[in-house]
């Protein structure tokens, strides 16, 4: 699966951003989709995931209640709505297909939250 992430940018603390990840190649709806992030000097970490239908979602404790993952299988796209952003959310965000990205990774999009 080929993935193209977009929507990152610079935002003040408390603000919102919406990331998008467009997929092409194999059947998008076959895969669980996820978002991961990596801050400078840190390992890549799990942020959120959604099952094939969008009916089940999973979140890291650090983003629970602030971020929402969703998908539109008709558009082959997964989204990450990020609200109440904090400076510690600053990272490169990656979308991934399959469990732990087994079916592919996007190129990453930078999110910077200023205090």
Beta strands, then each sheet from edge to edge (+ up, - down):
strand 1: 2-6
strand 2: 9-12
strand 3: 17-24
strand 4: 33-38
strand 5: 45-50
strand 6: 57-59
strand 7: 67-72
strand 8: 77-82
strand 9: 91-97
strand 10: 104-105
strand 11: 109-114
sheet 1: 1+ 3- 8+ 7-
sheet 2: 2+ 11+ 9- 4+ 5- 6+
sheet 3: 2+ 11+ 9- 10+
end
